[in-house]
Amino acid sequence: MGNSVPDWEYLLELCLLIVLEKIDEPISRVQFGARRSSPNLVPMLMVPSKKSATKQKVYSLQAKSKVAKIEFPKPYTRRYFGSCYGWIATVDKSFNITLSNPFKNLSIHLPQFDSMAYDSGPYTYKIQKVVLSDDPLLHPNNFVVVVIYSVYGRVAFYRPCQENWIYMDVDEDQSLISDILFHKGLVYAIGEYNNLVSFDVNGVGDDESSKPPKLNTLVPKILKLENYLHRVYLVKSSMGNLYSIHKNFDFEKVGERMAHWTKKFTVFKLILDYKNGKFLEKKEVESIDGDIVFVSDNNTLAVSALDFLGGQPNSIYFTDDFIDWDAYEVLGPRDIGIFHLKDGSLEKYYQFKSSHKDLSPYIWISPSKEYN
C-alpha cells in the first residue's frame, strides 16, 4: 500500500459492519438503528470539476441537494475504469494501475501491466474495467483485483501475494468479456456474445511458475449479430441471486459523429448448479428481487429498495460507459438516466452539463458511511 492503514481510527466502524453482516436474526432498530437489507450502500455519482485538478464532486441520490467534494492524491485522469468499495482505479501512460480511496486518503499501487494490453487508441481505454473481490481496507492481504483489458476483452488478475499479474489463457468462447463478478467463491464473467465463463483464483500459488486457472465455459459464444450486446453486466441481488443485464442502444448521427442513447434494458435470471458448476437456465424477468441496480464502469451494484428511500424497486441507474473515444471528444458522456423495468420508461436523475464533455466521465462510487 502507498499509505499505511490506520490501526484504530476505523476499528469500531469496521467491527460493527462485520458483526451486522454475520447476524441472521432480526435486530431491534432501537438497539442498532436501521439494519441494512443489502451489503451495498447506495452509491454516489462522481462528477468532474474544472475548478481543481485533484478535487471531484460526489452527488448524493438520497439527499439530492447534497454535493460533497473529495480529493485525490494525484490529478484526475481522462477516465476512471473501476470503482469498488470506495476504491477507484486509474492507469498512467506506463500502464501502472493505482487504486485510490479518496474517502480514506489511501492509495494502492499495483504492478505494471504487461505490454500485451496495448491496442490502438488512447492508453486510458486499454483497461476496460477493474473489479475487487473485497475491500482492501478490511482484507489488506486477501483481496483479488480482476482486470478486463484490450479491445478483445481479455482477463487478468492480481493478489497481494503475487509479484505480477496473471493473464488468463482464453479460447474463442472465452474472449470479449464485458463484466466480472465474484460470486460463491468463484469469478464469473460475461461476454458481448452472451458467453458466460467462470474460474477459481483461490488455489493459485504466489510463485512465478503459477499457471493461470482454467476457464470453465458455462455458455459458449455464438458469433451471430442477434447475439451481440453493446453492453452487458452481471449483478448479484440482495437475495444472492445472479442476473445478467443487457443494455440496448439507439443511434443517431450528430454532425460527423454517431451518438448513442440507451433505449432499454433487458434482465435475465441466471440459474446455475453450483455443486457441479453447470449452467441450467436463463429466463427473462421483470424484477431484480425488487432491488435498485447501478451500472457503469464501476462494479455492478444491487441495493435493496429498503435501503434507498425514494428509490423505485426494479429500476436501473446508468451512466455513459459505451464511449467511442473518438466521438467522446465531441459529444461527451451524455447518456445517463434511470430505466424502470415495470413499464420500460426512462427518466433523468442528473442533468449532463456540456462543460463536462472534455473531462472524465461520470462514475458510481461507493461512499464511506459518513458520506451516505
N, C-alpha and C positions, 0 to 999 in steps of 0.2 A: 504494500500500500504506500501511496505517496505520503500520507499523513497517518500517524498512529491513531487508533480508535480510542476515545476516552474510556477510562476504566469504570467510572462511577456516574458520570453525568446523566446517562440514559438508562442506567441499570433498572430503576423502578419501572419505567415505561416498558422496557423490553420484557421484564419478568411478568408484568401484568398481561401483556399480549400473549405470551406463551401459555400462561395459566388459562386464559379465556379460550384459547384455541383447543385446549385439551379437555375442557369440561363439557360433558354432553347434557347434563340435566339443566332444566330451566333455572335461570338466575334471577333473583329479585332485582328489579330496576332500582329499588331503594338502596340495595347493597352496592351494586356495581354500575348503576346508570343503565342506559340503553345498550343492551348487548348487540354486537354486530351479528347480522344474519349471514354474511358472506365474508370471506377472508380479505377482500379487497376494499380499500377506501375509495370513495368517489374521486376520480382523478380530476386534476385541474388542467386547463388549457394554457399552454405556454405560448405566448405571442412575442414576436421580436420587437425591438425598440431601436430607433435611430439615434436616441439621445446618448446611449452608452454602448461601448464595445463589449462590456462584460456583464451588464445587468439585463435581465429579461423580466417580462411581466408574466404573472400567472393569474388566470381568471377563474374565479370560483363559480361553478354552476349552482351551488346550493345557496350562495349569497351573491346574487348577480351584480351587486354594486361593489363587491369586494375584489379589489385588484391589488395583489401584493407584488413586491419586487424581490427577485432572488439574484444573487451574484455568483458568477463563475470565476474560477481562478485564472482562466485564460479567456481571451476574446472569443465571442461566439463564432461558430463555424458556418459554412454555407448551408449545412444540413445536419440535423441530428438524426441518427438512424437507429435509435433504440432507446426505450425508456422502461425500466423495471424497478419496482420497489424504491422509487425516488432517485435511482441512478440513471444518468443519461450518457449515451455512448457517442463519441466523436472520433474522427480519424484525421491524421495530418497527411501531408504530401509524401512522407516516407512510410506510410502505412502503419504508423504506431497508433493503436487504439487505446483510448482513455475512457474510463468510467468516472463520471463526476457526480457527486451528490451535493448540490448547492444548498440543500436544507441543513446539512451537517458540516459543510465546508470540507469535504473529503474527496480524494481522488485515488483511483487505482490505475496504474499504468500496466497495460498488458504487453506481452511480447510482440515484436514486429511481425506483421502479417507477411506471408510469402508473396513473391512477385507473380505467382500464378493468378492472383486476383486482378492483374492489370488487363483491362479490356479497353475498348475505345470509349472516349468521353471523359469528363472531369473525374478526378480521383474521389470526390465526395459521393459519387454514385456507384463506386465499385463495391462497396459494402451495402447490401440490401436491408438487412435487419440484424439486430443483436437482441438475444433473449437470455435472461438469467434464470437458473433453477431456484435460487434462494437469495435472500438479502445478504450481501457480503458483510453487513454490519452485524447480523445475527450469526452468520456462519462464515467467518473470515477464512477458514481453511478447508471448507467443504461446500463450495458453490461451483457451479458449472456455467461457463459462458458459451453459448452456441451462436455461430455467425452464419448467415446466408450471404454469400458473396458471388460476384461475377454475374454477367448477363445470362449465364447458363444456370443460375440458381443452384450452386453447389453449397455444401455444408462443411463447416469445420467447428471444432470445439476446444476449449481450454479449461484446465483446472489449476488451482494454485500449486499443486504438487508437480506440475509439468513445467519444463523449461520452454517448450514451444507448442504451437498449435498442432492439433492432429486433424488431418484433412481426410474426409470420408471418401472411400472408393465408391464410385457410383456407376450404374449402368443406365441404359436408356430409360428404364421405368422409374429411375430414382433421381432424375435431374429436374431442372426448372422448379425448384422448391420456392414456395411463396411465403409460408408461415410455419412457425415452430411452436410446440407446446410441450411442457413437462407434465406428465400425467401417469399416475400409478407406477412410479419408479422408472419409466421409460421416456424417451423423447419421441414425439410424434411429429411428422412433417407432412404438409400437404402441398401439392404442386399445381401448376397452372392448367394441367390437363386432368384434374380430378384424381391424380395419382396420390396415394397415401402410403407412407412408409413409417417404420419405427426402428429404433435402435437403443442399445443399452450402453451408457457411458460409465456405469458403476464399476465394472470389472477391469477397466483399462489401467495398466500399471503406470508408474511415474518415470520409467527409464526410456532412453532414446529408441530402444528396439520395440517399443509397444506398437502393436498393429492396431489400426482403426477397427472398431467393432463392425460386425456385419449388419448391413441394412436389410431389414425384413420388409418385403413388398406386400402390403395388405391389399391395395387396389392398384393394378397396373395402369400405366399411362397409355391412353389411346389417342393417337395423333389425328384427331378429326376436328374440323372447325367448330362443330357444335359442342365439343367438349372443352374448348378453350375458355379460360376465365381471365378477365382483365385483372381482377384482384380476388383472392380467396384467403380466408382466415380460419384458424382453429380456436375454439374457446371452450373452456370448462365452466359450466354453470355453477351457481352457488350450491346446487344439489349434487354436484360431482358428475353430471352427465356431459358427454362430449358432443360438440356441434361443429359443423362447417358452415361458414357464412360466405356467400358468393355475392360480390358487388357487380352490378351491370351498369354500363355507361351508355349515354347518348353522346354523339359527336357532332360538332358543327364547325364550319370554317369561320375563323375570325381573322380578317386580313389575310396574311400568308400562312397562318398557323391553324392547326386543328385544336379546338377547345373541347374538353370533355366535361360531362356533367353526370353525376350519379342519377340513374333512372330508378333503380330499385335494388333491394337485397332479397336474396332467396336463402332460406335457412334449412339445413338438413340435420337431423339427429343421427349420429353415428353409433351403431350398436356393435360392440366387439365382445369376443370371448377372451377375457384377459388371462384365463388359465392356460390356454394353448396358443395365444397370440394370433387368433384368427379374426378376420373381419366378417361380420354376419349380415348386416343390413344397413342401408342408408335410406331414410324416409324424410320427405319434405314435411315441415311442420310450420305452424304459425305462432309458436310460443317457444321461448328460450327459458323455460321454467319460470316465467314471469320476471326474468331479470332484465336489467338495462346493460347493454354492451357498448364498449368503447373500442373502436378500431382505428388504426392509423399505423405509423411506423413504430409505435410502442408495442409492448406485448399486449395481446388482445385480452381485455379485462371484462369480466361479468360481475355486476354489482346487484345485489338483491334490491328490489324496489322498496323494501322495508328500511333500507339504509340510505335511501335517496329521496327525501321529502320533496315533492313536486315533480319527480321524475315519473315518466309513464312506463309501466311494465311492458316488456316485449318491444322495446324501442332500441334503435342502434344510432349512437352518436358517432359521426365520422368526420375526419379531416381529409385534406387532399394529399394522398400518398401515391397517386398514379401520375408522377411528374416526368414528362418528357423534358430532359434537361435543356434541350434547345428551345422548346416552346415556353418553358418556365420563365426564361429571361424576359419574355414579353408579357405574358398573361398573369403569372403569379399563381399561388395555390388557392384558387377561389372556391373550389368545390368542397364546401363544408355545410353540415346540416344534421338533421335528425330524421330517420326513417322509422315509421310506425308499421310494424308487421300486421296489426289488426286490419287496417284499411288501406295500406300501401301509400299513405300520404307522406309528404316531405315538409319540413319546416326548418327555420333557422334558429340557432341558439347564439350565434355570434356573427356580426356583420364583417365580412372581409374588407380590409382597408387597402386601397390601391397603393398606398405608400409602402405597404409591406411586401410588394411583389419582388423587390430586389433583395429581400432579407431571407433569413432561414424560414422554412415552412412551419406552420403550427404543429404542435405535437402534444399528446396527452402525457401528463407526468403524474405519478402517484405521489401525493404530498406526505410530509410528516404530519402527525396528528394535530399539531398546533396550527397548521395552515388550513385544515379541512373545515 
